Amino acid sequence: MKLKQLESLLGTLQQFSNPKAENSFGDVTDKVVADFGCGCGTLGLAAALLGAEHVIGLDIDAQSIEIASTNAEDLELDMDFVQCDLRNLGWRGPIVDTVVMNPPFGTRRKGADMDFLSVALKIASQAVYSLHKTTTRDHVKRTALRDYHAKSAEVLCELRYDVPQLYKFHKKKEVDIAVDLWRFVPRGV
Amino acid sequence: MRLLTHNMLSSNIKGVNNGFPLLIEAEKVVEKLVDFNPDFLRNIFPKIDWKALVAAARAVGYGELPDAADPAMLDSDDFLRHLHHALLQLHLEEGALVCPETGRRFPVNKGIPNMLLHEDEV
């Protein structure tokens, strides 16, 4: 896969993710990948473009899934979707190799991103890629290793992330925050 | 939704001990052809709940999978082709997934199962 092509197909992906890193660990191609809180499907579709054999997008919001589904059709990619609340998800077995996610942060409910990470580390058998605010780096590392029993937790790179004014309680119009791209290795099953 | 996804989904209603596998009510099933990848199939075979897959395949009208399977079958091209078809090419498009303990139906529309629980089920 043609990283150039990937970039042009998914214009915003560049700032969210680092396809080179994902490729070099062998976590995506020919694997089963789950996109947690998939929204419009960006990360999951990127995984499909990188040759994931089976991609599942999970999101609580029907409208997001509808958009993601349309995006998948436009790109002629196969992607499954499940509408669910990740906090009470029923799941069997070690089939998912890798979880990719851009979990909610900057939202009112603190720690939502860590709830996602906790579930991701239970479900993935090989790797979890996730984005978290750089200011929470120590907390993320400690919690992942100690409470979620990750084998390793590594920051692959630091990114700048534009947060538009989405919620009423956001005081500023738009803020540019530092975000870490993490790769976690789960304890395994 | 592929049957591979079905092989992972479970009902998580409060009080349910074993929500796997979900029964399938199929109203519409579609086939979408994808490239045959035998290495992927060999790799995923030990992780599949075979009984659940066979039941799911039959529920969507596909009867080519044997009742029991063992790794030796992975040498057979026929077996791999059937497994490929069942796991990756058959999609439940319209219907429902049904909790095996409570009978609660999780609707599937446009291929997307809605696994959201009601407030009193959490």
Interface residues (C-beta under 8 A of the other chain):
Chain A: D30 V32 E53 H54 I56 I60 A62 I65 S69 D78 D80 F81 V82 Q83 C84 D85 N88 L89 G90 W91 R92 G93 P94 I95 V96
Chain B: M1 R2 L4 T5 N7 M8 L9 S10 S11 N12 G19 F20 P21 K32 V34 N37 D39 F40 N43 I44 K47 I48 D49 L88 K110 G111 I112 P113 N114 M115 L116 L117 V122
